[in-house]
């Protein structure tokens, strides 16, 4: 199966709890993967925020095991860039709506 990043639909639900900032689902057309999380991190992401995206996983034998894994690191990087882009877009919309701000204001670059 050939994955085309531009055809994947990224859906973001802003949560903004303590460490959990959002939940992301990826719609590949024939299937949807839910449960990606935007979490606080010690390290900076490409935008300079201390956040990271973690794929869905489960805990077994005291360890986290990923449910979603992409062995092609370049493909994962492209997908991650797309997820960050949609996250910041949705976060901006969320806060505009939350604080009833002018639609032309860009809160997050």
NUMI-118127 format. One record per residue (C-alpha): residue number from 0; residue in one letter; x, y, z. Coordinates in Angstrom, 2 decimals, decimal comma, padded with zeros to 5 digits, m for minus. Layout:
<sites>
<site><n>NUM</n><res>a</res><u>X</u><v>Y</v><w>Z</w></site>
...
</sites>
This chain:
<sites>
<site><n>0</n><res>x</res><u>000,00</u><v>000,00</v><w>000,00</w></site>
<site><n>1</n><res>x</res><u>001,39</u><v>003,37</v><w>m001,03</w></site>
<site><n>2</n><res>x</res><u>000,64</u><v>006,12</v><w>001,49</w></site>
<site><n>3</n><res>x</res><u>000,17</u><v>009,60</v><w>000,08</w></site>
<site><n>4</n><res>x</res><u>000,54</u><v>012,14</v><w>002,89</w></site>
<site><n>5</n><res>x</res><u>m001,46</u><v>014,83</v><w>001,07</w></site>
<site><n>6</n><res>x</res><u>m004,52</u><v>012,54</v><w>000,96</w></site>
<site><n>7</n><res>x</res><u>m004,55</u><v>011,84</v><w>004,70</w></site>
<site><n>8</n><res>x</res><u>m007,15</u><v>013,85</v><w>006,60</w></site>
<site><n>9</n><res>x</res><u>m005,96</u><v>014,99</v><w>010,02</w></site>
<site><n>10</n><res>x</res><u>m008,62</u><v>015,72</v><w>012,64</w></site>
<site><n>11</n><res>x</res><u>m007,64</u><v>017,47</v><w>015,86</w></site>
<site><n>12</n><res>x</res><u>m009,64</u><v>017,79</v><w>019,07</w></site>
<site><n>13</n><res>x</res><u>m008,12</u><v>020,39</v><w>021,39</w></site>
<site><n>14</n><res>x</res><u>m008,23</u><v>019,16</v><w>024,99</w></site>
<site><n>15</n><res>x</res><u>m005,84</u><v>021,52</v><w>026,83</w></site>
<site><n>16</n><res>x</res><u>m005,62</u><v>019,64</v><w>030,10</w></site>
<site><n>17</n><res>x</res><u>m002,47</u><v>019,54</v><w>032,23</w></site>
<site><n>18</n><res>x</res><u>m000,13</u><v>017,52</v><w>030,01</w></site>
<site><n>19</n><res>x</res><u>m002,55</u><v>016,43</v><w>027,29</w></site>
<site><n>20</n><res>x</res><u>m003,14</u><v>019,21</v><w>024,77</w></site>
<site><n>21</n><res>x</res><u>m005,01</u><v>017,45</v><w>021,94</w></site>
<site><n>22</n><res>x</res><u>m006,16</u><v>014,15</v><w>020,45</w></site>
<site><n>23</n><res>x</res><u>m005,52</u><v>013,52</v><w>016,75</w></site>
<site><n>24</n><res>x</res><u>m007,08</u><v>011,02</v><w>014,36</w></site>
<site><n>25</n><res>x</res><u>m005,81</u><v>010,19</v><w>010,88</w></site>
<site><n>26</n><res>x</res><u>m008,25</u><v>009,30</v><w>008,12</w></site>
<site><n>27</n><res>x</res><u>m006,48</u><v>007,26</v><w>005,42</w></site>
<site><n>28</n><res>x</res><u>m009,67</u><v>006,81</v><w>003,41</w></site>
<site><n>29</n><res>x</res><u>m010,15</u><v>003,09</v><w>003,89</w></site>
<site><n>30</n><res>x</res><u>m009,35</u><v>003,20</v><w>007,60</w></site>
<site><n>31</n><res>x</res><u>m009,01</u><v>005,68</v><w>010,46</w></site>
<site><n>32</n><res>x</res><u>m006,41</u><v>005,59</v><w>013,24</w></site>
<site><n>33</n><res>x</res><u>m007,45</u><v>007,38</v><w>016,43</w></site>
<site><n>34</n><res>x</res><u>m005,52</u><v>008,15</v><w>019,57</w></site>
<site><n>35</n><res>x</res><u>m002,48</u><v>010,19</v><w>018,61</w></site>
<site><n>36</n><res>x</res><u>m001,82</u><v>012,58</v><w>021,49</w></site>
<site><n>37</n><res>x</res><u>m000,18</u><v>016,00</v><w>021,67</w></site>
<site><n>38</n><res>x</res><u>001,57</u><v>016,01</v><w>025,04</w></site>
<site><n>39</n><res>x</res><u>003,88</u><v>018,27</v><w>027,01</w></site>
<site><n>40</n><res>x</res><u>007,55</u><v>017,40</v><w>026,64</w></site>
<site><n>41</n><res>x</res><u>010,96</u><v>018,36</v><w>027,99</w></site>
<site><n>42</n><res>x</res><u>012,13</u><v>018,94</v><w>024,43</w></site>
<site><n>43</n><res>x</res><u>011,09</u><v>021,44</v><w>021,78</w></site>
<site><n>44</n><res>x</res><u>009,19</u><v>020,51</v><w>018,64</w></site>
<site><n>45</n><res>x</res><u>009,95</u><v>022,14</v><w>015,24</w></site>
<site><n>46</n><res>x</res><u>007,86</u><v>025,20</v><w>016,26</w></site>
<site><n>47</n><res>x</res><u>009,86</u><v>025,67</v><w>019,46</w></site>
<site><n>48</n><res>x</res><u>007,07</u><v>024,53</v><w>021,80</w></site>
<site><n>49</n><res>x</res><u>007,72</u><v>021,89</v><w>024,42</w></site>
<site><n>50</n><res>x</res><u>005,19</u><v>019,48</v><w>022,93</w></site>
<site><n>51</n><res>x</res><u>005,41</u><v>016,16</v><w>021,11</w></site>
<site><n>52</n><res>x</res><u>003,09</u><v>013,84</v><w>019,23</w></site>
<site><n>53</n><res>x</res><u>002,83</u><v>010,30</v><w>020,49</w></site>
<site><n>54</n><res>x</res><u>001,13</u><v>007,52</v><w>018,52</w></site>
<site><n>55</n><res>x</res><u>m001,61</u><v>005,37</v><w>020,06</w></site>
<site><n>56</n><res>x</res><u>m000,24</u><v>002,67</v><w>022,35</w></site>
<site><n>57</n><res>x</res><u>m001,19</u><v>000,18</v><w>025,02</w></site>
<site><n>58</n><res>x</res><u>000,49</u><v>m000,84</v><w>028,28</w></site>
<site><n>59</n><res>x</res><u>001,53</u><v>m004,44</v><w>028,70</w></site>
<site><n>60</n><res>x</res><u>004,06</u><v>m005,99</v><w>031,05</w></site>
<site><n>61</n><res>x</res><u>004,80</u><v>m002,52</v><w>032,46</w></site>
<site><n>62</n><res>x</res><u>005,85</u><v>m001,08</v><w>029,08</w></site>
<site><n>63</n><res>x</res><u>004,17</u><v>001,02</v><w>026,41</w></site>
<site><n>64</n><res>x</res><u>003,76</u><v>m000,70</v><w>023,05</w></site>
<site><n>65</n><res>x</res><u>002,88</u><v>001,36</v><w>019,96</w></site>
<site><n>66</n><res>x</res><u>m000,25</u><v>000,41</v><w>018,04</w></site>
<site><n>67</n><res>x</res><u>000,75</u><v>002,59</v><w>015,08</w></site>
<site><n>68</n><res>x</res><u>004,29</u><v>002,45</v><w>013,71</w></site>
<site><n>69</n><res>x</res><u>005,86</u><v>003,72</v><w>010,47</w></site>
<site><n>70</n><res>x</res><u>009,24</u><v>002,12</v><w>009,74</w></site>
<site><n>71</n><res>x</res><u>009,97</u><v>004,75</v><w>007,05</w></site>
<site><n>72</n><res>x</res><u>011,29</u><v>007,66</v><w>009,15</w></site>
<site><n>73</n><res>x</res><u>011,00</u><v>010,15</v><w>006,27</w></site>
<site><n>74</n><res>x</res><u>007,35</u><v>009,23</v><w>005,76</w></site>
<site><n>75</n><res>x</res><u>006,73</u><v>009,58</v><w>009,52</w></site>
<site><n>76</n><res>x</res><u>008,43</u><v>013,01</v><w>009,51</w></site>
<site><n>77</n><res>x</res><u>006,16</u><v>014,17</v><w>006,65</w></site>
<site><n>78</n><res>x</res><u>003,09</u><v>012,90</v><w>008,49</w></site>
<site><n>79</n><res>x</res><u>004,23</u><v>014,55</v><w>011,71</w></site>
<site><n>80</n><res>x</res><u>004,66</u><v>017,89</v><w>009,91</w></site>
<site><n>81</n><res>x</res><u>001,11</u><v>017,58</v><w>008,59</w></site>
<site><n>82</n><res>x</res><u>m000,19</u><v>016,80</v><w>012,10</w></site>
<site><n>83</n><res>x</res><u>001,66</u><v>019,79</v><w>013,60</w></site>
<site><n>84</n><res>x</res><u>000,27</u><v>022,07</v><w>010,91</w></site>
<site><n>85</n><res>x</res><u>m003,31</u><v>020,98</v><w>011,60</w></site>
<site><n>86</n><res>x</res><u>m002,78</u><v>021,08</v><w>015,37</w></site>
<site><n>87</n><res>x</res><u>m001,66</u><v>024,72</v><w>015,31</w></site>
<site><n>88</n><res>x</res><u>m004,47</u><v>025,66</v><w>012,92</w></site>
<site><n>89</n><res>x</res><u>m007,10</u><v>024,04</v><w>015,17</w></site>
<site><n>90</n><res>x</res><u>m005,53</u><v>025,45</v><w>018,33</w></site>
<site><n>91</n><res>x</res><u>m005,73</u><v>028,94</v><w>016,83</w></site>
<site><n>92</n><res>x</res><u>m009,40</u><v>028,42</v><w>015,92</w></site>
<site><n>93</n><res>x</res><u>m010,15</u><v>026,98</v><w>019,36</w></site>
<site><n>94</n><res>x</res><u>m008,79</u><v>030,02</v><w>021,20</w></site>
<site><n>95</n><res>x</res><u>m010,42</u><v>032,48</v><w>018,79</w></site>
<site><n>96</n><res>x</res><u>m013,76</u><v>030,83</v><w>019,51</w></site>
<site><n>97</n><res>x</res><u>m013,03</u><v>030,45</v><w>023,23</w></site>
<site><n>98</n><res>x</res><u>m012,24</u><v>034,15</v><w>023,71</w></site>
<site><n>99</n><res>x</res><u>m014,49</u><v>035,50</v><w>020,93</w></site>
<site><n>100</n><res>x</res><u>m011,57</u><v>037,09</v><w>019,08</w></site>
<site><n>101</n><res>x</res><u>m011,52</u><v>038,70</v><w>015,66</w></site>
<site><n>102</n><res>x</res><u>m011,28</u><v>036,08</v><w>012,90</w></site>
<site><n>103</n><res>x</res><u>m008,35</u><v>037,89</v><w>011,21</w></site>
<site><n>104</n><res>x</res><u>m006,05</u><v>037,58</v><w>014,23</w></site>
<site><n>105</n><res>x</res><u>m003,43</u><v>034,82</v><w>014,02</w></site>
<site><n>106</n><res>x</res><u>m002,61</u><v>033,80</v><w>017,59</w></site>
<site><n>107</n><res>x</res><u>m000,14</u><v>031,06</v><w>016,77</w></site>
<site><n>108</n><res>x</res><u>002,29</u><v>031,21</v><w>013,91</w></site>
</sites>
